[in-house]
Amino acid sequence: MCSMPLGAPRIRYPLFMHQTYSVLTVHDKQIAAVTRELVSANTLRVTVGTNCPKGREAEQGGRTVLVLEADTGADLTFEASERSKKVSLVFDGDTECDSLIDALEFAAATLRTMQHANRAARRAATS
């Protein structure tokens, strides 16, 4: 029997990450998106995309999308209300927590990269 001493770092198994690219239509606006599939003890698929920056106001057409899809093996519950503008996600379990962290890190890095690319493209178009 193998035991780990208290406080020893937990070993995380590498996740298989499959990535695809697509164009989404949201409120009649085209948005480039990237989907990454994170596979561990469960599967969590994250899709993220933005066409921002477009201007300061929503009327300018800026849209950002974040979609999280879990497989049936994941312990995930959610609550959403358009009226209160609230979305709550609860992930039960250690591997679900790890997958969520990886998904959010991927989403943040992808959105930053897309914003910089979109900003550069806007500058080049106005030059």
C-alpha positions as CSV (number, residue, x, y, z in Angstrom):
1,M,0.0,0.0,0.0
2,C,1.3,3.4,-1.0
3,S,0.6,6.4,1.2
4,M,1.4,10.1,0.6
5,P,2.7,12.2,3.5
6,L,0.4,15.0,4.6
7,G,1.0,18.2,2.7
8,A,2.6,16.4,-0.2
9,P,1.7,17.8,-3.6
10,R,-1.1,15.9,-5.3
11,I,-0.1,14.5,-8.7
12,R,-2.3,15.7,-11.5
13,Y,-2.6,13.4,-14.5
14,P,-2.2,15.2,-17.8
15,L,-5.4,16.0,-19.6
16,F,-5.9,15.1,-23.2
17,M,-6.9,18.4,-24.9
18,H,-8.6,18.3,-28.3
19,Q,-9.1,21.7,-29.8
20,T,-11.3,22.9,-32.7
21,Y,-12.1,26.2,-34.3
22,S,-15.4,27.6,-35.5
23,V,-17.4,30.7,-36.2
24,L,-20.5,31.3,-34.0
25,T,-23.4,33.6,-34.8
26,V,-24.7,35.4,-31.7
27,H,-27.3,38.1,-32.1
28,D,-26.5,38.3,-35.8
29,K,-22.8,38.9,-35.1
30,Q,-20.0,36.6,-36.3
31,I,-17.6,35.4,-33.6
32,A,-14.5,33.3,-34.0
33,A,-14.5,30.6,-31.3
34,V,-12.1,27.9,-30.0
35,T,-13.3,24.8,-28.3
36,R,-11.1,22.7,-26.1
37,E,-12.0,19.3,-24.7
38,L,-10.5,18.5,-21.3
39,V,-10.5,14.8,-20.5
40,S,-9.7,13.4,-17.1
41,A,-12.0,11.3,-14.9
42,N,-14.7,13.4,-16.6
43,T,-14.9,15.4,-19.8
44,L,-15.4,19.1,-19.8
45,R,-15.7,21.0,-23.1
46,V,-15.1,24.7,-23.1
47,T,-16.0,27.0,-26.0
48,V,-14.8,30.6,-25.9
49,G,-14.8,33.4,-28.4
50,T,-15.0,37.2,-28.8
51,N,-15.1,39.8,-31.5
52,C,-14.2,42.5,-29.0
53,P,-13.1,45.2,-28.8
54,K,-15.8,46.9,-31.0
55,G,-16.4,50.0,-28.9
56,R,-17.5,50.8,-25.5
57,E,-21.2,50.0,-25.8
58,A,-23.0,46.7,-26.5
59,E,-24.7,48.4,-29.5
60,Q,-21.4,48.5,-31.2
61,G,-21.7,44.7,-31.7
62,G,-19.1,43.4,-29.3
63,R,-19.9,39.9,-28.1
64,T,-18.1,37.4,-25.9
65,V,-19.2,33.8,-25.5
66,L,-18.2,31.2,-22.8
67,V,-19.8,27.7,-22.9
68,L,-19.0,24.9,-20.5
69,E,-20.3,21.4,-21.4
70,A,-19.8,18.5,-19.1
71,D,-20.3,14.8,-19.9
72,T,-22.8,12.7,-18.0
73,G,-20.0,11.4,-15.7
74,A,-19.3,14.9,-14.3
75,D,-21.0,16.1,-11.1
76,L,-22.2,19.5,-12.2
77,T,-25.3,21.4,-11.2
78,F,-26.3,24.9,-12.4
79,E,-28.8,27.6,-11.8
80,A,-29.4,30.4,-14.3
81,S,-31.7,33.4,-14.4
82,E,-31.9,36.0,-17.1
83,R,-34.1,38.1,-14.9
84,S,-31.5,38.4,-12.1
85,K,-28.5,38.2,-14.5
86,K,-27.1,35.3,-12.5
87,V,-25.4,32.1,-13.5
88,S,-24.3,29.7,-10.8
89,L,-22.2,26.5,-11.5
90,V,-21.4,24.0,-8.9
91,F,-18.7,21.3,-9.7
92,D,-18.6,18.4,-7.2
93,G,-15.3,16.5,-6.8
94,D,-11.6,17.1,-7.1
95,T,-11.2,16.2,-10.8
96,E,-14.2,18.5,-11.7
97,C,-12.4,21.3,-9.8
98,D,-9.2,20.6,-11.7
99,S,-11.1,20.5,-15.1
100,L,-12.8,23.8,-14.3
101,I,-9.6,25.5,-13.4
102,D,-8.0,24.3,-16.6
103,A,-11.1,25.4,-18.6
104,L,-11.1,28.9,-17.1
105,E,-7.3,29.4,-17.6
106,F,-7.8,28.3,-21.3
107,A,-10.8,30.7,-21.6
108,A,-8.9,33.7,-20.1
109,A,-5.8,33.1,-22.2
110,T,-7.8,32.6,-25.4
111,L,-10.0,35.8,-24.8
112,R,-6.8,37.9,-24.2
113,T,-5.2,36.6,-27.4
114,M,-8.4,37.2,-29.4
115,Q,-8.8,40.8,-28.0
116,H,-5.2,41.6,-28.9
117,A,-5.7,40.2,-32.5
118,N,-9.0,42.0,-32.9
119,R,-7.5,45.3,-31.7
120,A,-4.6,44.9,-34.1
121,A,-6.9,44.1,-37.0
122,R,-9.0,47.2,-36.2
123,R,-5.9,49.4,-36.1
124,A,-4.7,48.0,-39.4
125,A,-8.1,48.6,-41.1
126,T,-8.2,52.2,-40.0
127,S,-4.6,52.9,-41.1
